[in-house]
Amino acid sequence: MINMGRKSDRRGYRSLSQAGDDITITGEQVQMKTLLTQRCTLSPLEDADLGELIPLFTNIEVRKYLGGVRPIEEALAGLRHSVHSPNDYPFTVRLINENTLIGYAVIASHHSPEDMEVSYMFLPEFWGYGYALETIKALIGFCKNELKLNRVVAETQTANTRSCSLLEKLGFRLEDSIVRFDAEQSIYVFGDYTELLSGR
C-alpha cells in the first residue's frame, strides 16, 4: 500500500497519484494561495516577512519543545530555504481584523520521505484562543483540496501535551512514538477529512 503523503512542486506539477496500487503522472498544477479561517489569514510566506517571524524562533516558551532557541541567522536561512523550496508550503498567520502576525505554519517534507507534515508556531500571547486549531484545519483543507494528499502527519514531542491534545481534538491519530533529537516524539496521522472539513 502506498502512503499518499507524497511530495509535490508548488511551482510546477504533482508527479504522483494512486489508482489501485499503480502510480501515475497527473500533470495537476499546485500553487500557493491565501487561506482564510474565521479569524485568521494564512498568507504565503515571502522574503519581506522573514524579520517578523524571528520572535518565534528566539522565544524560549515557543521553542521549549522544538529544540530550543535558534540563532537569528540560522532561523533566517531556514525560512529563506522554505520560501524558495518547491516542496515547502509556508504561511504567515495573521489576525484578519488587525493584520497582526501571530504565528507561522508550514506544510513540508517529513523525516519519513513519503509523508508531508504540518508544523506550526504561535506567539505565547495568542495561545489558548483556538487560533492554532483554525490554522491546522485550513492547512488540512489545503492538503486535501490542493495537494490531493490522502494523509498528512504531524510530529511533536510527547511531553508537549497541549500540542498532542490539539492534534487529537482535530482527529489525528497516534501512529508511532520514536526518540529523535534526544526526546520522545509522537507521530500523528490524519487521513479522514470528512468530519473535520464539514465543520462538524
Secondary structure, 3 states (H helix, E strand, C coil): CCCCCCCCCCCCECCCEEECCEEECCCCECCCCCEECCCEEEEECCHHHHHHHHHHHHCCCCCCCCCCCCCHHHHHHHHHHHHHCCCCEEEEEEECCCCCEEEEEEEEECCCCCCEEEEEEECHHHCCCCHHHHHHHHHHHHHHHCCCCCCEEEEEECCCHHHHHHHHHCCCEEEEEEEECCEEEEEEEECCCHHHHCCC
